[in-house]
């Protein structure tokens, strides 16, 4: 039986936070709550604290988790700017 292994191209996966932000923005346009979407984008504080307490984590794993946090922060910032620009356009109209 063949095993399936997941291969992640970390550079490619983290290269386009705009795409993920656009995905969440599309959900917002379809009526999903902006605050709920923000909670979905953010890494919960409890998870970050758990990662910080893990003493068995290898340095490579820690670097990867730091990249995840940075990426999610960028996605959230882009998402917020899209919502802000959407509100601005609606006000002008």
N, C-alpha and C positions, 0 to 999 in steps of 0.2 A: 504494500500500500504506500503510495507516494505521500510525502508530507508537504503541506503548503506552508511556505514561510512568507511573512509580510516583509516587503522591502520598501523602505522609505527613502526617498531622495530628499534629505533634509534641506539642502539648498533650494530645491524646487518647491518643497512643501512650505517653506517659510518666505518664499520670494514674493508672493502676491497677496498681502493682507487685504488689498482692495477687493479682490474677488470674494473673499469671505464676508467682508463688510457689505458688499453689494448684495450678497445672498440674504443677509439679515435685513438689509434695507428693503428688499423685495417682500420679505415677510411683514415688515412694518407697513408697507403700502397695501398689503392685503388685510390689514386690520389687527395685526398682533400688537400687543402692548409694547411700547418702547422700553418701559422699565423691565418687563419680563425678558425682552431680548437682551438688554444690557446684562441681566443676571445670567443669561445663557452664555454670553460672550466672556464675561469675567471668570477668572479662576477664583473660586471661593477662598476666603481668608483661611478657613479651616484646612483646606487642602494645602495651601502654601505653608502654613504652620507645620503640618504633618511632614511635608517634604523637608522643611528646615530641621526637624528633629531626627530624621532618619540618618543615623550614624553609619550605616552599612552601605551607603550610596557611594558609588565610584565617582571620581572626578568627572568622567565623561557623562555620566548620568546627570550630575548636577549641572553641567554646562548645557545639556539638552533641555532640562527643566527650566533653566534660566531663559533659554531661547523661546520656549513655549510661553512663559510669562511675558516676555518682551513682545512677542508676536500678538498675543491676545490683547495686550495694552494698545498696540497699534491698530488692531481691528476695531477695538472699542472707540478709539479716537476718530478713526475714519467714519465709523457708523454715526457717531455723534455729530460730526461735521455734515454728513449727508442729511440727517434729520434737521439740523439747524438751518441748512441752506433750503431745505424743503419748506420749513416754516417761514423763512424770509420770503421765498417766492410766493407763497400763499398770501402773505400780508400785502405784498405789492399788488397782486391781482385784485 
